[in-house]
Amino acid sequence: MRASDVGLTDAEYAEICRLMGRAPNALELGLFGALWSEHCSYKNSRALLRRLPHEGPDVVAGPGGNAGVVRLTDSWEVAFKIESHNHPSYVEPVQGAATGVGGILRDIIAMGARPIAVADLLRFGTDVHSHHLRQGVVRGIGLYGNAIGIPTVTGDLAYSDTYATNPLVNVLAVGLRRPEHAIGASTAKPGQLLVLLGQRTGRDGIHGASLLASQDFHGSEHDSMRPTVQVGDPFLGKLLMEVTLTAVERGWVGALQDLGAAGLTSAVAELSESSGVGATLWLDRVPLRQAAMTPYEIMLSETQERMLMAIDADRWDDLKALADEQEILATVIGVVEPGEMIRLLWQSEVHAEVSARWLVRGCPRREVTDEEWEGFRRPVPRPRVQAVAPGRGGARDLKSLLLDVLAHPDVRDRAFIYQQYDSTIQTRTVWGPEHDVAVLKLHEEPVGVVLSVFGTGQWASVDPYAGAAAAVIHAVSRLAALGAECLGITDGINAGNPDKAESFGQLGGLVAGVADAARALGIPVTGGNVSLHNETAGEPIWPTVMIGAVGRLADAAHPVADVVREAGARLYLLNPAPLDLGGSVVESLAGGASPYSLGPLADYRRALDAMSQSVRSGLVEAVRVVGRGGLAAALVRLLLPAPPSLGIAVTLDEDTDDAKRGRLFNEGVGQWVVALRPTCEPAFLRLCEAAQVPVCRLGAVTDVAALSIDGRVQWTRAELLAAWRPLG
Amino acid sequence: MRVAVVTFPGSNCDDDTVRALTALGVSPVRVGHRAQDLSTVDAAILPGGFSYGDYLRGGALAAQAPVIESLRAEVASRQLPVLGICNGFQILAEARLLPGALRPNRQGTFRSAWQTIRVTRASPLFWGLEEGELLRLPIAHGEGAYYLPPGQLAAVFGNDQAWLQYVSEDGLLHTEANPNGSVANLAGVIVGSVAGLMPHPERAMADYLGSADGARLLQAWLSGISRRDGHAR
């Protein structure tokens, strides 16, 4: 077996020989191949990720574990993380997406937390094949989430041809745990037994991490790669979840690690390395689905629904009885040892002997100099004349332009997707997928978790730095609209082949954008995921970052409305952005592509504070964040679910048609449309002035059931609804 | 009052159901799929979920579990009130404790939504739930298209077994209000002491969750049991 068979370079092979002081045998080489893959080692991204801010007053566990954990209340902590399953979902959409959900749920469970919510962040092309992929992916997410009983409460979806041969399937999960049930992989002690729980190990998913997830596609992998995709079993996943969480709650578990990418290899290496211990595994004891599997196959299998647990020997009988009752397999497959060596035995014979440290930390990683980092933060030069001046997007009249924007796939209603997901199970869902954010109220307390997810598409297509920073601000501005505090964010980075300078630059731009925005807003990044090699036949995707922000809402049963309620309310635009259409839906409708426009980061923090303070002071009757489709789409969303007699009348200050379009359709982040009772108006204006956040009067809620702009252009609510939510 | 919440491997609405009953002042007892003796309970709920993964057909395997025989015996001997919700309804149909079958949704996909339900027939099992009353409840199922063999529909309506129907928000019965292709928009049926419905009352326990009508439905069921058994509550 050669290094390239397991996805390693000659230089990496030489480093393995140097570390070991000898040449690895085939099994050992396989272990290195898996853990030194891009997917497991983050060899091209770790130096970038190190520059993200990780500290915050509520951070309990930052990056490095299976998921980040933040403090919600004195008696509850929230574990959350995003993960990608892009390549598997392209090869086999239903199972690829289903196992993506199963995998991220086990990451949450491995922190001792009970999953309470899933979110899906998806990117597809616009051709017929992409349409089928989307149907399969949505089915797969529902297949797993619905059956295991975790609600899918929010999501993000956008389309572009750039994703046609490389769809993105990022899944985020959130869990709750009591502080006293905190567990992780780093607490194993010598002498403890290593117990493998769950599914029998089969030949599925071998080389998933090293070959499927860590290499480019060339166009013909559909069939040849299918055996590297795993198959999910949510029924077994449910039983495994109950056994694992019960064992954690009863205090039986010394350390816990799920089996995901690179299977048992990654699980035992991560657990050993982070605990500072070694391990002996008796591979002939691993329960198999197929006879005659080799040690190599057992170690590299990515069979789903498995957990690795380190327990004291005197807990074994209890654990076994619990597992038997739930009809889950539990098998002692090894023991934790002092030192750092992992020994793999097959019928008492040592077949491999490697240090956990070499596997987890030994991979040569790409360094990033300060100078390179500064380069990533430099804005992409803006064209002197914007590719699409506001007027050119408006070859069509304003009336049809808004309807086109509403019907754009990035803006239109997603009920046809989220209705396939159970969003109400577990009875915490105060706001589900029909809102911009999910609000989940704890059963035991008035407090709730707010989950806001948003990813870039077009925004980061030209300037990844600006787009990524904007995505962070946008996700957090939805929390501010509820007056919720942001506790932390998770980032899912998706980019092309890092060996190409251009793609690496895009990767760097995304991470730098997230880092700078998070730092400016004072928000920790508690973990995330990096998916590289998102390219097919040499064509990379748009660099894309998916953000999940978790917030704390004091009175979760009563979030401030995102719909207007009564005629007479005044409408304001808080923190109006410059009239720049870079990255907007209107620009893409006109075929343009200019960089996204980002303002000074410190200004956004002031605006976010003013927004949440207005809500917490009880001044705001309803609010919507301006996002895709701009102010115009936000006004429509504010109106459509309202009582049928209401309408909105807006008068714009801008004097030219171009400027009016710039106002209505720019997608600058950190803008909110706010509806106020007239009596609250003075206090609101005082608050904004004191905070030095600009605000402009838009108009009022009327009892004429239409949206009207400047009294000249008018849309009935039926027209707006028909564009936004077409039948069929 | 002793209300059993019967769970199977893969049940996933059991915690929600226990929480709902607790909120209504009942301390439910959890009963597993292997239970042989239900002689000491006053009523039983089969909650929703994906029993045994529902890989064969919704409820098909669970209908063969030992606890179903115990339920059948108690229903036959003392008309034990049994309420099946979603997967629980599927199980009761598979076990022939209720007529008909739940087939895959007409549109071929899982459907999760808020749905208005109309009480078609009042029943002493649900005391205080009036005919014509509208309830707003969530549905969440992939196999919820209620089916009756030809000729049985008239019997189900004629024998007062047609209990709940899917209607539009203003209470009108028409095809567009049918979320899954159920025959005659049927969302729930009652035979004797056994009731089944596809919507999830246990998820509609408070206005902030979208509706408190589920609490109303479950309370009506508990009241029906109390009155029947003369329990003081």
Chai-1 contact restraints between the chains, C-beta under 6 A:
chainA,res_idxA,chainB,res_idxB,connection_type,confidence,min_distance_angstrom,max_distance_angstrom,comment,restraint_id
A,G142,B,F110,contact,1.0,0.0,6.0,A-B,restraint_1
A,N146,B,F110,contact,1.0,0.0,6.0,A-B,restraint_2
A,A147,B,F50,contact,1.0,0.0,6.0,A-B,restraint_3
A,G149,B,N12,contact,1.0,0.0,6.0,A-B,restraint_4
A,F235,B,G10,contact,1.0,0.0,6.0,A-B,restraint_5
A,F235,B,G53,contact,1.0,0.0,6.0,A-B,restraint_6
A,K238,B,G10,contact,1.0,0.0,6.0,A-B,restraint_7
A,Q419,B,R111,contact,1.0,0.0,6.0,A-B,restraint_8
A,Q419,B,S112,contact,1.0,0.0,6.0,A-B,restraint_9
A,Q419,B,A113,contact,1.0,0.0,6.0,A-B,restraint_10
A,Q420,B,T109,contact,1.0,0.0,6.0,A-B,restraint_11
A,Q420,B,F110,contact,1.0,0.0,6.0,A-B,restraint_12
A,Y421,B,S112,contact,1.0,0.0,6.0,A-B,restraint_13
A,D422,B,S112,contact,1.0,0.0,6.0,A-B,restraint_14
A,D422,B,A140,contact,1.0,0.0,6.0,A-B,restraint_15
A,S423,B,S112,contact,1.0,0.0,6.0,A-B,restraint_16
A,T424,B,P138,contact,1.0,0.0,6.0,A-B,restraint_17
A,T424,B,R203,contact,1.0,0.0,6.0,A-B,restraint_18
A,T427,B,D16,contact,1.0,0.0,6.0,A-B,restraint_19
A,T427,B,R203,contact,1.0,0.0,6.0,A-B,restraint_20
A,V430,B,Y208,contact,1.0,0.0,6.0,A-B,restraint_21
A,A557,B,Y208,contact,1.0,0.0,6.0,A-B,restraint_22
